[in-house]
């Protein structure tokens, strides 16, 4: 798992344990030296995840979808395996293995196909803003399926966020109302949001008994296994001689920074800062993506789409505010 989805999951599970660690120092005491480092870790994670959308676009220029996803998670699985060789392999009950398998079908399985395929058809800034609505859909799912309570402000946030997405999608310069091209890309990214929301709801109890390192590492392993048949099918079609250095560097970035480094930064920050407070910073991911896409890909949002994007982020914030 990587980028916003991991943040949304961490914000949704295990928050009691994190809040217990978030002790406010009394007057006159020296603040925790690790607090500043924790905030730096959050900014690093936001930066890594924000740039991952642009890196995926660059990698897709010469690397096919299934090949990109498989190599990304295969290399990530190797890194986690190296960690486990030193720390010991995770021990799970049979029911936990079943849960991990089911979770992996939604994320990384369905999630990363929809996100990566969608990115090949739509712009990186728009995709990152749509992905940013994951907490909104998690809230709706939690209310209906887990019987959790939500305030009127939360529901207003859902409505505002959906209105912002509508403006974001419909505000394109040359929008075509047919399920093809950019519209298809937006629909696929929405599919990633739904897959992620289902995953997060299902993963809450698993996250209470197993560390994020265990879950993320196993999911990388399952993702590589899941996409192996598609990679084998796509392998003869890959034009290896046509791979550019830009795509290879983008792939390395996705494995090292977006998949592994961002996870460690985020996990460290949650040992010092409450999950509910840290998750607010995730709204900065689309900003990073928009700036990077403008500089590196020459992609930008028009005035209408920027207003829709701002409305979306405001709605996401409102939907996650507590009374």
C-alpha positions as semicolon CSV with decimal commas, in nm:
position;residue;x (nm);y (nm);z (nm)
1;X;0,000;0,000;0,000
2;X;0,117;0,352;-0,060
3;X;0,022;0,718;-0,081
4;X;-0,323;0,847;0,038
5;X;-0,482;0,509;0,090
6;X;-0,234;0,411;0,358
7;X;-0,297;0,745;0,529
8;X;-0,671;0,695;0,520
9;X;-0,639;0,346;0,664
10;X;-0,404;0,456;0,942
11;X;-0,639;0,744;1,026
12;X;-0,928;0,501;1,048
13;X;-0,777;0,217;1,251
14;X;-0,575;0,189;1,565
15;X;-0,641;0,553;1,658
16;X;-0,694;0,465;2,026
17;X;-0,340;0,334;2,054
18;X;-0,200;0,639;1,876
19;X;-0,394;0,884;2,093
20;X;-0,256;0,717;2,404
21;X;0,092;0,794;2,277
22;X;0,004;1,156;2,209
23;X;0,080;1,296;2,557
24;X;0,074;1,671;2,594
25;X;0,369;1,794;2,794
26;X;0,299;2,000;3,105
27;X;0,401;2,364;3,140
28;X;0,771;2,402;3,183
29;X;0,859;2,061;3,040
30;X;1,066;2,029;2,729
31;X;0,863;1,924;2,423
32;X;0,929;1,586;2,265
33;X;1,234;1,618;2,044
34;X;1,080;1,371;1,802
35;X;0,773;1,591;1,742
36;X;0,947;1,818;1,491
37;X;1,090;1,513;1,316
38;X;0,740;1,363;1,307
39;X;0,603;1,666;1,125
40;X;0,895;1,654;0,883
41;X;0,806;1,288;0,824
42;X;0,445;1,385;0,745
43;X;0,557;1,646;0,494
44;X;0,792;1,391;0,337
45;X;0,510;1,136;0,305
46;X;0,277;1,396;0,149
47;X;0,553;1,497;-0,092
48;X;0,629;1,137;-0,189
49;X;0,263;1,046;-0,241
50;X;0,187;1,367;-0,427
51;X;0,473;1,307;-0,670
52;X;0,367;0,943;-0,719
53;X;0,083;1,045;-0,953
54;X;0,327;1,228;-1,179
55;X;0,580;0,943;-1,158
56;X;0,310;0,696;-1,266
57;X;0,224;0,912;-1,567
58;X;0,590;0,927;-1,669
59;X;0,642;0,553;-1,619
60;X;0,333;0,472;-1,828
61;X;0,485;0,649;-2,128
62;X;0,689;0,337;-2,212
63;X;0,591;0,074;-1,953
64;X;0,255;-0,108;-1,996
65;X;0,007;-0,102;-1,708
66;X;0,033;-0,460;-1,578
67;X;0,410;-0,464;-1,617
68;X;0,440;-0,140;-1,421
69;X;0,217;-0,259;-1,137
70;X;0,382;-0,603;-1,114
71;X;0,742;-0,475;-1,114
72;X;0,651;-0,204;-0,863
73;X;0,504;-0,446;-0,610
74;X;0,751;-0,726;-0,683
75;X;1,044;-0,500;-0,596
76;X;0,857;-0,363;-0,294
77;X;0,789;-0,721;-0,178
78;X;1,162;-0,795;-0,206
79;X;1,241;-0,495;0,013
80;X;0,991;-0,601;0,278
81;X;1,120;-0,958;0,262
82;X;1,469;-0,822;0,332
83;X;1,332;-0,647;0,641
84;X;1,158;-0,963;0,760
85;X;1,479;-1,165;0,722
86;X;1,623;-0,943;0,997
87;X;1,314;-0,889;1,213
88;X;1,136;-1,220;1,160
89;X;0,849;-1,308;0,932
90;X;0,497;-1,212;1,048
91;X;0,286;-1,481;1,211
92;X;-0,083;-1,474;1,129
93;X;-0,377;-1,693;1,213
94;X;-0,559;-1,878;0,934
95;X;-0,851;-1,633;0,947
96;X;-0,607;-1,342;0,913
97;X;-0,457;-1,496;0,599
98;X;-0,808;-1,520;0,454
99;X;-0,872;-1,155;0,540
100;X;-0,543;-1,043;0,384
101;X;-0,627;-1,233;0,067
102;X;-0,972;-1,076;0,039
103;X;-0,836;-0,730;0,118
104;X;-0,565;-0,763;-0,145
105;X;-0,827;-0,828;-0,414
106;X;-0,963;-0,477;-0,350
107;X;-0,634;-0,308;-0,266
108;X;-0,379;-0,326;-0,418
109;X;-0,558;-0,548;-0,675
110;X;-0,857;-0,356;-0,811
111;X;-0,744;-0,023;-0,668
112;X;-0,412;-0,002;-0,848
113;X;-0,546;-0,124;-1,179
114;X;-0,820;0,141;-1,177
115;X;-0,585;0,415;-1,059
116;X;-0,303;0,332;-1,301
117;X;-0,532;0,278;-1,600
118;X;-0,724;0,594;-1,511
119;X;-0,401;0,793;-1,491
120;X;-0,315;0,685;-1,845
121;X;-0,636;0,855;-1,966
122;X;-0,685;1,156;-1,741
123;X;-0,462;1,425;-1,588
124;X;-0,257;1,370;-1,273
125;X;-0,399;1,672;-1,082
126;X;-0,759;1,564;-1,146
127;X;-0,686;1,202;-1,050
128;X;-0,522;1,305;-0,722
129;X;-0,821;1,523;-0,630
130;X;-1,063;1,239;-0,699
131;X;-0,849;1,001;-0,491
132;X;-0,857;1,260;-0,210
133;X;-1,229;1,186;-0,165
134;X;-1,159;0,838;-0,025
135;X;-1,227;0,954;0,337
136;X;-1,566;1,088;0,224
137;X;-1,675;0,753;0,081
138;X;-1,534;0,574;0,385
139;X;-1,753;0,795;0,605
140;X;-2,064;0,710;0,402
141;X;-1,984;0,338;0,408
142;X;-1,914;0,346;0,783
143;X;-2,249;0,513;0,851
144;X;-2,449;0,262;0,646
145;X;-2,257;-0,061;0,711
146;X;-2,085;-0,008;1,048
147;X;-2,365;0,204;1,197
148;X;-2,121;0,479;1,293
149;X;-2,259;0,822;1,375
150;X;-2,195;1,134;1,171
151;X;-2,294;1,496;1,227
152;X;-2,489;1,720;0,992
153;X;-2,164;1,899;0,915
154;X;-2,012;1,569;0,804
155;X;-2,300;1,504;0,565
156;X;-2,276;1,861;0,437
157;X;-1,910;1,790;0,369
158;X;-2,006;1,485;0,163
159;X;-2,243;1,696;-0,047
160;X;-1,988;1,976;-0,091
161;X;-1,717;1,729;-0,190
162;X;-1,939;1,559;-0,450
163;X;-2,036;1,899;-0,590
164;X;-1,667;1,987;-0,620
165;X;-1,596;1,662;-0,803
166;X;-1,883;1,736;-1,041
167;X;-1,731;2,075;-1,126
168;X;-1,385;1,921;-1,152
169;X;-1,497;1,657;-1,404
170;X;-1,743;1,873;-1,601
171;X;-1,516;2,177;-1,609
172;X;-1,279;2,033;-1,868
173;X;-1,188;2,244;-2,166
174;X;-1,306;1,986;-2,417
175;X;-1,528;1,757;-2,216
176;X;-1,697;1,475;-2,405
177;X;-1,995;1,310;-2,238
178;X;-1,916;0,954;-2,336
179;X;-1,747;0,672;-2,148
180;X;-1,418;0,704;-2,333
181;X;-1,099;0,903;-2,318
182;X;-1,067;1,138;-2,022
183;X;-1,419;1,062;-1,897
184;X;-1,334;0,691;-1,883
185;X;-1,015;0,777;-1,696
186;X;-1,215;0,974;-1,436
187;X;-1,461;0,683;-1,401
188;X;-1,175;0,438;-1,345
189;X;-1,021;0,662;-1,077
190;X;-1,364;0,668;-0,910
191;X;-1,353;0,288;-0,924
192;X;-1,024;0,307;-0,733
193;X;-1,193;0,525;-0,470
194;X;-1,475;0,272;-0,424
195;X;-1,227;-0,019;-0,403
196;X;-1,020;0,170;-0,146
197;X;-1,328;0,253;0,062
198;X;-1,437;-0,110;0,074
199;X;-1,083;-0,212;0,165
200;X;-1,058;0,037;0,452
201;X;-1,391;-0,071;0,603
202;X;-1,283;-0,436;0,586
203;X;-0,932;-0,366;0,717
204;X;-1,020;-0,192;1,042
205;X;-1,025;-0,500;1,265
206;X;-0,712;-0,643;1,101
207;X;-0,523;-0,322;1,169
208;X;-0,601;-0,347;1,540
209;X;-0,406;-0,672;1,578
210;X;-0,128;-0,638;1,319
211;X;0,117;-0,359;1,241
212;X;0,096;-0,147;0,929
213;X;0,438;-0,288;0,831
214;X;0,298;-0,642;0,832
215;X;-0,017;-0,551;0,638
216;X;0,166;-0,339;0,381
217;X;0,441;-0,594;0,325
218;X;0,198;-0,882;0,281
219;X;-0,016;-0,677;0,047
220;X;0,287;-0,603;-0,168
221;X;0,356;-0,976;-0,181
222;X;-0,007;-1,058;-0,266
223;X;-0,018;-0,781;-0,529
224;X;0,291;-0,918;-0,704
225;X;0,135;-1,265;-0,701
226;X;-0,201;-1,134;-0,821
227;X;-0,055;-0,942;-1,116
228;X;0,197;-1,210;-1,215
229;X;-0,039;-1,382;-1,468
230;X;-0,125;-1,046;-1,629
231;X;0,246;-0,960;-1,644
232;X;0,326;-1,293;-1,813
233;X;0,045;-1,230;-2,065
234;X;0,168;-0,876;-2,134
235;X;0,539;-0,962;-2,135
236;X;0,567;-1,049;-2,510
237;X;0,408;-0,713;-2,595
238;X;0,657;-0,507;-2,395
239;X;0,902;-0,317;-2,613
240;X;1,197;-0,335;-2,378
241;X;1,427;-0,160;-2,622
242;X;1,191;0,138;-2,619
243;X;1,207;0,195;-2,244
244;X;1,328;0,543;-2,163
245;X;1,549;0,643;-1,874
246;X;1,269;0,872;-1,753
247;X;1,029;0,578;-1,718
248;X;1,288;0,367;-1,539
249;X;1,370;0,646;-1,294
250;X;0,997;0,698;-1,236
251;X;0,959;0,325;-1,162
252;X;1,247;0,338;-0,913
253;X;1,083;0,637;-0,746
254;X;0,750;0,453;-0,715
255;X;0,915;0,153;-0,549
256;X;1,160;0,325;-0,316
257;X;0,986;0,650;-0,222
258;X;0,610;0,618;-0,292
259;X;0,581;0,257;-0,173
260;X;0,843;0,217;0,102
261;X;0,982;0,551;0,223
262;X;0,642;0,722;0,240
263;X;0,505;0,434;0,445
264;X;0,789;0,451;0,697
265;X;0,758;0,831;0,725
266;X;0,384;0,811;0,784
267;X;0,415;0,525;1,031
268;X;0,677;0,714;1,232
269;X;0,465;1,029;1,244
270;X;0,176;0,833;1,396
271;X;0,394;0,738;1,694
272;X;0,413;1,106;1,789
273;X;0,097;1,267;1,649
274;X;-0,270;1,167;1,666
275;X;-0,400;1,000;1,350
276;X;-0,688;1,248;1,328
277;X;-0,443;1,539;1,332
278;X;-0,194;1,384;1,092
279;X;-0,462;1,291;0,837
280;X;-0,543;1,659;0,780
281;X;-0,206;1,697;0,608
282;X;-0,313;1,445;0,342
283;X;-0,520;1,719;0,182
284;X;-0,189;1,863;0,065
285;X;-0,127;1,569;-0,169
286;X;-0,334;1,711;-0,461
287;X;-0,150;2,043;-0,421
288;X;0,187;1,869;-0,460
289;X;0,053;1,673;-0,758
290;X;-0,085;1,983;-0,927
291;X;0,243;2,174;-0,893
292;X;0,456;1,878;-1,006
293;X;0,226;1,803;-1,301
294;X;0,239;2,167;-1,408
295;X;0,621;2,173;-1,396
296;X;0,703;1,824;-1,526
297;X;0,407;1,728;-1,745
298;X;0,275;2,070;-1,849
299;X;-0,066;1,960;-1,715
300;X;-0,285;2,211;-1,540
301;X;-0,643;2,270;-1,430
302;X;-0,849;2,557;-1,566
303;X;-1,019;2,809;-1,337
304;X;-1,341;2,608;-1,312
305;X;-1,156;2,287;-1,229
306;X;-0,940;2,462;-0,968
307;X;-1,253;2,596;-0,798
308;X;-1,401;2,246;-0,810
309;X;-1,082;2,103;-0,664
310;X;-1,082;2,358;-0,381
311;X;-1,448;2,277;-0,310
312;X;-1,363;1,907;-0,305
313;X;-1,089;1,951;-0,044
314;X;-1,312;2,173;0,170
315;X;-1,581;1,905;0,156
316;X;-1,333;1,632;0,252
317;X;-1,224;1,840;0,553
318;X;-1,585;1,904;0,660
319;X;-1,676;1,537;0,622
320;X;-1,400;1,438;0,863
321;X;-1,452;1,706;1,126
322;X;-1,567;1,593;1,468
323;X;-1,831;1,776;1,669
